[in-house]
């Protein structure tokens, strides 16, 4: 039996298959390249043509401490776009205005107590222990003059010289101004010498007011002599206004001396009801003008009255030294 011959593909057949594979590979390659071009084109078309800068996020404004922004109502929320920046409402203006309001300035009271030097030191200590700022006016050359100045100084009170001057009606009853007084008939040299000596007798003094003096304070020339010595010492002057026609403030301004004048006498009468009326008058002036100058005297009745009424106005009024109101 003859052997069966194995069939081998012919050369032409192999070439045909090779051509078919090449064509198939080319087609596949073209399809792949076409797909890539389509993807690149879509990507290019979807990309922005110019670079758009990113929007800056709005800075969040923090409300002041202790003030929370008011809540946004549901109706307001519905009208806001989803992409809108956070809304911060203005702080409560009423609360903000309340915190910025300046504090009210309290009226200032300069309370001057005259005639120290003739009262015993126990009453002076009682006066100076009231825990308010006072100015004490001390008569010179008396038994308790220097002791009174030392007590007042130790309690932080302001000390001034209570300079004796001649009153109208001198030398009649009750019209004696006291030791070292300036009298109307004295020459300029003697007047200046007396004022200078009285100044030296009162330690810690920084100012001068007149004791009596209704004959002297209306006289321009004699007030120039007296206040000339005050200016040399760089003191201030307080016109007690014992005479309505006084020219003392006019002279003080001409000489450039810091000065002020009494508005209320507290104790022309030592009767409590009368002092209460004068006290209320002084407080009314303080509220109207922002300040007041009150003069009282070192009488037991006056000290007792002040001890009662001071507590009631301590939170409303500020007690200051007389020098603080001198202009």
Buried (B, 14 or more C-beta within 10 A) or exposed (E): EEEEEEEEEEEEEEEEEEEEEEEEEEEEEEEEEEEEEEEEEEEEEEEEEEEEEEEEEEEEEEBEEEBEBEEEEEEEEEEEEEEEEEEEEEBBEEEEEEEEEEEEEBBBBBBBBBBBBBBEBEBBBBBBEBEBBBBBBBBBBBEBBBBBBBBBBEBEBBBBBBBBBBBBEBEEEEBBBBBBBBBBEBEEEEBBBBBEEBBEBBEBBBBBBBBBBBBBBBBEEBBBBBBBBBBEBEBBBBBBBBBEEBBBBEBBEEBEBBBBBBBBBBBEEBEBEEBBEBBEBBBEBBEEEEBBBBBBBBBEBBBEBBEEBBEEBEEEBBBBBBBBBBE
